[in-house]
């Protein structure tokens, strides 16, 4: 029985038009050309028997798709938290990209249809991170072997889908499929259509009147932490107001037609921020997780400020991925250090007060997040920051002293200081690189902890490159403790040494006056800020270095037994223009054919989540850098994932290849970190056109480089 679209509910949201569609027919007959991102199905926990009365059976009979086999090799298993799991990407010939299976226990026979569907949509929230404005398809869940009535499930699914989609859930179309056509279903759907079609319309979130400063979502086990946060907030501002889930029923205008999920959204929209107090007990509470998910959805459509503010009360070993990507405030009370969490709470409330003061009530408009690769090079007199302070977190107190003195001596100075703990995969890396490249100078606070930090080493390396290639930029290394056996690269720029002075005295009497004079009148001090430094052309310098290493590289590569590297996973990143993509596809073909490597390439995969997963699993990441690459914000984001993974996992190797001059075409400014990637091969290096190169290659690897 072919699929037929019978009716649909359309409505507008702040992220664009959305729809809930009613289809009649066989869900397994969806054409592959109409592929959906996610197919929802339900089952009893661990029971994937393909019976004749359930969707699992139909998938097995019609498409030879075994849910049992998919369950044995899941991509994500969230059954303990969300009663669901989802599959790895399915074969491209199938009409579904993934399957999400929602599982219930047979012992939960008393559960209502509304509660069952509520749990399904709670499970959908983390899954929607797999796509952007995705298309989801389901049958009437829990009606087959699980026994709920079709009418009750129809109402529950449509009401929940409409509420969540209108409030930021990352779904553009929900396709609801019923196997047998009947007039009664059409009548019920028509009533739901009258209820949900553009009831709210565009601009719902921004039109809601704010009644409270904070919505507090927590479990009773963390009440002590909640009370501490409230007390500290009120110490800074006695007029701050709070709302909790306990207050929800009293604070929502009485409307018996409002479902629980609608009440949650309505209350949260009346609060400027939603603070979720995360702990293992929080994740075990279904209602609290639903509150987090609601705030997460609202956060996606609020761009002038960050609505969701998670606070970590206790360590969590199994924090879901979608939660871990949101920056949290660490308020864990450690016996040995209670001062740090108190400082974190204070910093948050002070920042909130400042945002409230600066926020224009009518400025909640969509803006594009600032990313590396999209900001023009700062001119000599138009830097975002005067000084980028590079320091190890172990020396945070010293950094505070430096900041205090500099700001006292120069009240208008613009400093960049990274006070937050660095988290894998966050936007911190792009922000940090951008800040460094848009600063007038870097002040590096050298210590043994600094030398031991990979991130500090990267900051120094980038600053050093700018120092010797940008006449207007200066690097000032300051040794804040006695150091021995200092690496030569740290000594390539004259170091400031405290001598008999402490840090405060040195900065106050020597460093601050020199910096102030330089920033105001441009005068340089020969000891601290070099007057006549040598400035090099960076591309030429890097090319000379590659050429000098090339023969050794070829000799080294010739000794590698490629048979021992079989089954390696390789992920290629390249731009989609013809030149770049042709090279990428050629590399993929040769690596797979000659060495039996498992090779993926981003341009052959539309699913961003799949590319990210492959980057997480790859042994080698090949980056084909070019002028087209640096202009693509999505590729730059993937590049940062690759850089961060190589930094944290010694087993991973990133192999960047430079295809052309990065300043080619419309790119006005190529960021230094892109130029400083460890390229061993650059297509524009003149040595590749030198006739003697072929002899060198044939000497070490005859027949391998044809």
C-alpha positions in Angstrom: 0.0 0.0 0.0 1.8 3.2 -1.2 2.1 6.2 1.0 -0.4 9.1 0.6 -0.2 12.5 2.2 -3.7 13.1 3.7 -3.3 16.3 5.7 -0.8 18.5 7.4 -0.5 21.0 10.2 1.7 24.0 9.3 3.0 26.7 11.7 5.8 29.2 11.8 8.5 29.3 14.4 11.5 31.6 15.0 13.7 29.1 13.2 11.4 28.9 10.1 8.2 27.1 8.9 7.5 23.6 10.3 4.9 20.9 9.7 3.3 17.8 11.1 2.1 15.6 8.3 -0.5 12.7 8.3 0.2 9.9 5.9 -1.7 6.7 5.2 0.0 3.6 3.9 3.0 1.3 4.4 5.9 3.0 6.1 8.3 0.6 4.4 7.3 1.8 0.9 8.8 5.3 1.4 11.0 5.9 -1.7 14.7 6.3 -1.0 14.6 9.6 -2.8 12.4 10.9 0.0 14.8 9.8 2.7 14.1 10.9 6.3 16.7 11.6 8.9 15.2 9.4 11.6 12.6 6.6 11.8 11.1 6.2 15.2 9.9 2.8 16.4 9.0 1.3 19.7 9.6 -2.1 21.3 9.6 -3.8 24.7 13.2 -3.6 26.1 15.5 -6.1 24.4 12.7 -7.6 22.3 13.2 -7.2 18.6 11.2 -10.2 17.4 9.8 -9.3 13.9 6.1 -10.2 14.5 3.5 -9.5 11.8 1.7 -6.8 13.9 4.6 -4.5 14.5 6.8 -2.2 12.5 9.9 -4.2 13.4 8.4 -7.1 11.5 7.5 -5.0 8.5 11.0 -3.7 8.2 12.4 -7.2 8.3 10.0 -8.6 5.7 9.9 -5.7 3.3 13.5 -4.3 3.5 15.5 -7.2 5.1 16.3 -4.7 7.9 16.9 -6.4 11.2 16.4 -4.2 14.2 18.0 -7.0 16.3 21.2 -6.7 14.3 21.2 -2.9 14.6 20.7 -3.2 18.3 23.9 -5.3 18.6 25.9 -2.5 17.0 24.3 0.7 18.3 25.8 4.1 17.7 24.4 5.5 21.0 22.8 3.7 23.8 20.8 6.0 26.1 18.4 3.4 27.5 19.4 3.9 31.1 18.6 7.7 30.8 16.1 8.1 28.0 14.8 4.5 27.3 16.2 4.7 23.7 19.1 3.9 21.4 19.8 4.8 17.9 21.6 3.0 15.1 24.6 3.8 13.1 23.9 5.3 9.6 22.0 2.8 7.5 22.8 1.8 4.0 22.3 4.6 1.4 19.7 2.5 -0.5 17.3 2.6 2.5 14.8 5.5 2.9 15.9 6.2 6.5 19.3 7.5 7.6 19.0 6.1 11.1 16.6 4.3 13.3 15.7 5.4 16.9 14.2 2.7 19.0 12.3 3.7 22.1 12.0 0.8 24.6 9.6 0.3 27.4 9.4 -2.4 30.1 6.5 -4.9 30.2 6.2 -4.2 33.9 5.1 -0.6 33.2 1.6 -1.6 32.1 -0.1 1.3 33.9 1.7 4.0 31.9 -0.6 6.4 30.0 -0.3 7.2 26.3 0.6 10.8 27.2 3.4 9.6 29.5 4.7 7.2 26.9 4.9 9.9 24.2 6.4 12.4 26.6 9.2 10.0 27.2 9.6 9.5 23.4 10.1 13.3 22.9 12.5 13.4 25.8 14.5 10.8 23.9 14.3 12.8 20.7 16.1 15.8 22.1 19.6 14.3 22.2 19.0 12.5 18.9 18.2 15.8 17.1 21.9 16.7 17.5 22.4 14.3 14.5 21.0 16.7 12.0 19.9 20.3 11.3 16.1 20.9 10.8 15.6 17.2 10.3 12.7 15.1 9.0 11.4 12.5 11.4 8.9 9.7 10.6 7.0 7.4 12.9 4.0 5.1 13.0 1.5 5.4 15.8 4.0 4.4 18.5 3.1 1.9 21.2 -0.1 0.8 19.5 0.9 -2.6 18.2 2.1 -5.2 20.7 2.1 -2.5 23.4 -1.7 -2.0 23.2 -2.4 1.8 23.5 -5.4 3.1 21.5 -4.8 4.8 18.2 -6.9 7.8 19.0 -5.1 8.5 22.3 -1.6 8.1 20.7 -2.6 10.3 17.8 -3.5 13.1 20.1 -0.5 12.6 22.3 2.0 12.5 19.4 0.6 15.6 17.6 0.3 17.7 20.8 3.9 16.9 21.9 5.3 17.3 18.4 3.7 20.7 18.0 4.8 21.9 21.4 8.4 20.8 21.1 8.8 21.9 17.5 7.4 25.4 18.2 9.8 25.8 21.0 13.1 25.0 19.3 13.3 21.2 18.8 15.5 20.7 15.8 12.9 19.1 13.5 11.3 20.8 10.5 8.8 18.0 9.5 7.3 15.2 11.5 5.7 12.6 9.3 3.1 10.5 11.1 2.1 7.3 9.2 -1.0 5.2 9.8 -1.3 2.0 7.9 -5.1 1.8 7.3 -7.0 4.9 6.1 -10.1 5.8 8.0 -12.4 8.8 8.3 -12.3 8.8 12.1 -8.5 9.5 12.1 -8.9 12.3 9.6 -11.6 13.9 11.8 -9.4 13.8 14.9 -6.4 15.1 13.0 -8.5 18.0 11.6 -9.4 19.0 15.2 -5.7 19.0 16.1 -5.0 21.0 13.0 -7.4 23.7 14.2 -5.7 23.8 17.5 -2.1 24.0 16.4 -1.9 25.7 13.0 -0.1 29.0 13.6 -1.7 29.4 17.1 1.4 31.2 18.2 3.0 32.4 15.0 6.4 33.9 14.6 8.2 35.7 17.4 6.6 33.7 20.2 9.6 33.6 22.4 10.5 37.2 22.1 6.9 38.3 22.8 6.8 36.6 26.2 7.0 39.0 29.2 9.8 38.2 31.6 8.6 37.7 35.2 11.7 36.1 36.8 15.4 36.2 36.6 16.1 32.5 37.1 14.3 29.2 36.7 15.9 26.7 39.0 15.7 23.0 38.0 17.1 20.6 40.6 16.4 17.5 42.6 16.1 17.5 46.4 19.5 15.8 46.9 21.1 19.0 45.6 19.0 21.5 47.6 22.0 22.6 49.6 23.9 23.7 46.5 20.7 25.4 45.2 20.3 27.4 48.5 24.0 28.4 48.4 23.6 29.8 44.8 20.5 31.7 45.7 22.1 33.2 48.8 25.2 34.3 46.8 23.0 35.7 44.0 20.9 37.8 46.5 24.1 39.1 48.1 24.9 40.8 44.8 21.4 41.9 44.0 18.5 41.6 46.4 15.9 42.2 43.7 16.7 39.0 41.8 13.7 36.7 41.5 13.5 32.9 41.2 11.0 30.3 40.0 11.2 26.5 40.4 9.3 23.5 39.2 7.5 23.5 42.6 6.2 26.9 41.8 5.2 26.1 38.3 1.5 25.2 38.9 1.0 28.4 40.8 2.7 30.7 38.4 1.0 29.6 35.2 -2.3 31.2 34.3 -4.9 28.6 34.9 -5.7 26.9 31.7 -6.9 23.3 31.9 -6.1 22.9 28.2 -2.3 23.3 28.8 -0.4 20.0 28.8 2.5 19.6 31.2 5.1 20.2 28.4 3.3 23.4 27.4 3.4 24.6 31.0 7.1 24.0 31.2 7.8 26.1 28.1 5.5 28.9 29.1 7.1 29.2 32.6 10.7 29.0 31.2 9.9 31.7 28.7 9.0 34.0 31.5 12.5 33.5 33.0 15.6 35.3 31.8 17.8 32.2 32.5 17.3 28.6 33.3 19.8 27.1 35.8 20.0 23.3 35.9 21.8 21.7 38.8 23.5 18.7 37.3 24.2 15.5 39.3 23.7 11.8 38.9 20.4 12.1 40.8 19.3 14.8 38.4 19.8 12.5 35.3 17.8 9.8 37.0 14.8 12.1 37.4 12.7 12.1 34.2 10.9 15.4 35.0 14.1 17.3 35.6 15.7 15.9 32.4 12.6 17.1 30.6 13.1 20.6 32.1 16.8 20.5 30.9 15.7 19.5 27.4 13.1 22.2 27.3 15.7 24.8 28.2 18.1 23.3 25.7 15.5 23.8 22.9 14.7 27.4 24.0 18.5 28.0 24.1 18.8 27.2 20.4 16.4 30.0 19.3 17.7 32.6 21.7 20.8 34.3 20.3 21.2 37.6 22.1 22.0 35.8 25.4 22.5 32.2 26.6 19.3 31.1 28.3 20.5 27.7 29.6 23.0 27.9 32.5 24.0 24.4 33.7 25.8 24.2 37.1 27.7 21.0 38.0 27.0 20.0 41.6 28.6 16.5 41.5 30.8 14.6 39.1 28.9 12.7 36.4 30.6 9.8 34.6 27.9 9.2 32.0 26.9 12.7 31.0 25.1 12.5 27.6 27.1 14.0 24.7 24.5 16.7 23.9 24.8 17.9 27.6 28.5 17.8 27.7 28.7 20.3 24.7 27.1 23.0 26.8 29.5 24.9 29.0 28.7 24.5 32.7 29.7 26.4 35.8 31.6 24.1 38.2 30.2 24.5 41.7 31.4 21.1 43.1 32.4 21.6 46.7 35.8 19.9 47.2 37.0 19.5 50.8 40.4 20.9 49.9 39.2 23.8 47.8 35.8 25.4 48.5 37.0 28.9 47.4 37.0 28.1 43.6 33.3 27.1 43.3 32.3 30.2 45.2 34.4 32.3 42.8 32.6 30.6 39.9 29.2 31.3 41.3 30.2 35.0 41.9 31.6 35.3 38.4 28.4 34.0 36.9 26.0 36.3 38.8 28.3 39.3 38.1 28.3 38.5 34.4 24.5 38.1 34.4 24.1 41.5 36.0 26.4 43.1 33.4 24.5 41.4 30.5 21.2 42.6 31.9 22.5 46.2 32.0 23.8 46.0 28.4 21.0 44.1 26.8 18.6 46.1 24.7 15.1 44.7 25.2 14.4 44.7 21.4 17.8 43.3 20.2 17.0 39.6 20.3 17.7 39.2 16.6 19.3 36.3 14.9 23.1 36.8 14.4 25.8 34.7 13.0 28.2 33.4 15.7 31.7 34.7 15.3 34.0 32.1 14.0 37.6 32.0 12.9 37.9 32.6 9.2 35.1 35.2 9.1 36.7 38.1 10.8 38.8 40.6 8.9 42.4 41.2 9.9 42.7 43.9 12.5 44.4 47.1 11.3 47.2 48.7 13.2 44.8 50.8 15.3 41.8 48.5 15.4 42.8 45.5 17.5 40.1 43.7 19.4 42.5 43.3 22.4 45.5 45.2 23.4 47.1 42.2 25.2 46.5 38.5 25.0 47.7 37.1 28.3 48.9 33.5 27.9 49.3 31.6 31.1 49.0 28.1 32.7 45.9 27.6 34.8 48.2 26.6 37.7 49.4 30.2 37.7 46.0 31.8 37.7 46.7 33.9 40.9 49.8 35.4 39.2 47.7 36.2 36.1 45.2 38.0 38.4 48.0 40.1 39.8 49.2 41.1 36.3 45.6 41.9 35.2 45.0 44.0 38.4 48.1 46.1 37.9 47.7 46.6 34.2 44.1 47.7 34.5 44.9 50.0 37.4 47.7 51.7 35.4 45.6 51.7 32.1 41.9 51.7 32.9 40.9 51.5 29.2 43.2 48.6 28.3 41.5 45.6 26.6 42.9 42.3 27.9 42.0 38.8 26.8 42.3 36.2 29.6 41.0 32.7 29.4 39.6 32.1 32.9 37.5 29.1 32.0 38.6 25.5 32.1 39.1 24.2 28.5 36.7 21.5 27.4 37.1 19.2 24.3 35.0 20.1 21.3 33.7 23.5 22.6 33.9 26.8 20.8 36.7 27.9 23.2 39.4 26.9 20.7 38.1 29.1 17.9 37.6 32.0 20.3 41.1 31.7 21.7 42.7 31.6 18.2 40.7 34.5 17.1 41.6 36.5 20.2 45.3 35.8 19.8 45.3 36.9 16.2 43.3 40.1 16.9 45.6 41.2 19.8 48.3 43.9 19.6 50.7 41.8 21.7 51.0 38.6 23.7 52.2 38.6 27.3 53.3 35.0 28.1 53.7 34.1 31.8 56.4 31.5 31.6 56.6 28.8 34.2 57.3 25.1 34.4 53.5 24.5 34.3 53.4 26.7 31.1 56.0 24.5 29.5 54.1 21.3 30.4 50.8 22.6 28.9 50.1 21.7 25.3 47.7 24.6 25.0 50.2 27.1 26.3 52.8 25.8 23.9 50.4 26.3 21.0 49.7 29.9 22.1 53.4 30.7 22.4 54.1 29.1 19.0 51.3 31.2 17.3 52.5 34.3 19.1 56.1 33.6 18.1 55.1 33.3 14.4 53.2 36.6 14.6 56.1 38.3 16.4 58.6 37.5 13.5 56.1 38.1 10.6 54.0 41.0 11.7 55.9 44.3 12.4 53.1 45.7 14.5 52.7 42.7 16.8 55.0 42.0 19.8 55.5 39.0 22.1 56.7 39.6 25.6 57.8 36.5 27.5 57.9 37.0 31.3 59.5 34.4 33.5 57.3 34.4 36.6 59.5 31.8 38.4 63.1 30.6 38.3 63.5 28.3 35.3 66.3 26.0 34.1 66.9 24.2 30.8 64.6 26.5 28.9 63.9 25.4 25.3 65.6 27.6 22.7 62.3 28.6 21.1 61.3 30.4 24.3 64.6 32.3 24.3 64.3 33.4 20.6 62.6 36.5 22.0 64.3 38.4 24.9 62.8 37.1 28.2 61.8 39.5 31.0 63.2 38.1 34.3 61.9 39.2 37.7 65.3 39.2 39.4 64.9 40.3 43.1 61.4 41.7 42.5 58.0 40.0 42.9 55.5 39.9 40.1 53.4 42.8 41.3 56.4 45.1 41.7 57.9 44.1 38.4 54.7 44.7 36.4 53.9 47.9 38.3 57.4 49.6 38.0 58.8 48.1 34.8 56.4 46.3 32.5 53.2 48.4 32.8 55.0 51.8 32.0 56.6 50.3 28.9 53.4 48.8 27.6 51.5 52.0 28.4 54.1 54.1 26.4 54.0 51.7 23.5 50.2 51.5 23.3 49.7 55.3 23.6 52.6 56.8 21.5 54.1 53.7 19.9 57.5 54.1 21.5 59.4 50.8 22.1 61.7 49.8 24.9 64.7 47.9 23.6 64.7 45.5 26.5 61.0 44.6 26.8 59.6 45.5 23.4 62.2 45.0 20.6 62.9 48.1 18.6 64.5 46.7 15.5 63.3 43.0 15.2 63.8 41.1 12.0 60.5 40.5 10.2 60.2 37.5 7.8 57.8 36.5 5.1 56.0 33.6 6.7 55.1 31.5 3.6 58.7 31.7 2.3 60.1 30.8 5.7 57.8 27.7 6.0 58.5 26.6 2.4 62.2 26.7 3.1 61.7 24.6 6.2 59.7 22.0 4.3 62.2 21.8 1.4 65.1 21.3 3.9 63.2 18.3 5.5 62.0 16.7 2.3 64.9 14.3 1.6 64.9 13.1 5.2 61.1 12.7 5.0 61.3 10.6 1.8 64.0 8.4 3.3 62.0 7.9 6.5 58.8 7.1 4.7 60.7 4.5 2.5 61.3 2.4 5.6 57.7 2.1 6.6 56.1 -1.3 6.0 52.6 -0.4 4.8 51.4 -4.0 5.2 51.6 -3.4 9.0 49.2 -0.4 8.7 46.3 -2.3 7.0 42.8 -1.6 8.4 43.8 1.9 9.4 40.8 4.3 9.5 41.5 7.5 7.5 39.2 10.6 7.3 39.8 13.2 4.6 38.6 16.8 4.9 38.5 19.0 1.9 36.5 21.8 0.3 33.8 21.0 -2.3 35.2 23.0 -5.2 36.3 20.9 -8.2 40.1 21.2 -7.8 40.1 20.3 -4.1 37.5 17.6 -4.3 39.1 15.9 -7.3 42.4 15.6 -5.3 40.6 14.4 -2.2 38.7 11.7 -4.1 41.9 10.6 -5.9 43.7 10.2 -2.6 40.8 8.2 -1.2 40.7 5.9 -4.1 44.5 5.2 -4.1 44.6 4.7 -0.3 41.7 2.2 -0.4 42.9 0.3 -3.4 46.6 0.1 -2.7 46.7 -0.3 1.1 43.2 -1.5 2.0 42.7 1.4 4.3 39.2 2.3 5.5 38.8 5.8 4.0 36.1 8.4 4.4 35.8 11.8 2.9 33.5 14.6 4.1 32.2 15.7 0.6 30.6 12.2 0.1 28.6 12.5 3.4 25.8 14.9 4.0 25.3 13.9 7.6 27.5 16.1 9.8 27.1 13.8 12.7 28.7 10.9 10.7 31.7 13.1 9.7 32.2 14.1 13.4 32.0 10.4 14.4 34.5 9.4 11.8 36.9 12.1 13.0 36.5 10.6 16.5 37.4 7.2 15.2 40.1 8.0 12.6 43.7 6.9 13.1 44.8 9.5 10.5 43.0 12.7 9.5 44.1 14.1 6.1 43.4 17.9 5.8 43.5 19.3 2.3 44.0 23.0 3.2 43.3 25.6 0.6 41.9 29.1 0.1 38.5 27.5 -0.4 38.9 25.5 2.8 39.6 28.6 5.0 36.5 30.4 3.8 34.2 27.5 4.7 33.0 27.9 8.3 31.8 24.3 8.6 35.2 23.0 7.5 37.0 25.3 9.9 34.9 23.8 12.7 35.9 20.3 11.6 39.5 21.4 11.5 39.3 22.5 15.1 37.9 19.1 16.1 40.8 17.5 14.3 43.4 19.8 16.0 41.9 19.2 19.4 41.7 15.4 19.0 45.4 15.2 17.9 46.3 17.3 21.0 44.5 15.0 23.4 45.1 11.6 21.8 48.7 10.7 20.9 47.5 7.7 18.8 46.0 10.1 16.3 47.9 11.8 13.5 46.7 14.8 11.5 48.3 15.0 8.1 47.7 18.4 6.5 48.5 19.0 2.9 48.6 22.6 1.5 47.0 22.8 -2.0 47.6 26.5 -2.7 48.4 29.9 -1.3 45.8 30.5 1.4 45.5 34.2 0.6 44.5 33.3 -3.0 41.2 34.6 -4.4 38.8 36.6 -2.1 40.4 35.6 1.2 41.8 38.8 2.6 43.5 37.3 5.6 44.7 33.8 6.3 44.9 33.0 9.9 48.4 32.1 11.2 47.3 28.8 12.8 46.2 27.6 9.4 49.6 28.5 7.9 51.4 26.9 10.8 49.8 23.4 10.5 52.7 20.9 10.1 52.5 20.5 6.3 54.9 18.0 4.9 53.6 18.5 1.4 52.7 21.8 -0.3 51.7 21.8 -4.0 53.1 25.3 -4.5 56.6 24.6 -3.2 59.0 25.0 -6.1 61.0 21.9 -5.1 58.2 19.8 -6.6 58.9 21.2 -10.0 62.7 20.6 -9.7 64.0 17.9 -12.0 66.3 16.4 -9.3 63.4 15.6 -7.0 62.3 12.6 -9.2 65.8 11.1 -8.8 65.6 11.4 -5.0 62.2 9.8 -4.8 63.1 6.9 -7.2 66.3 6.3 -5.1 64.4 5.6 -1.9 61.0 4.4 -3.1 61.2 3.2 -6.7 57.9 3.0 -8.4 55.9 4.2 -5.4 55.4 7.8 -6.5 54.2 7.5 -10.0 
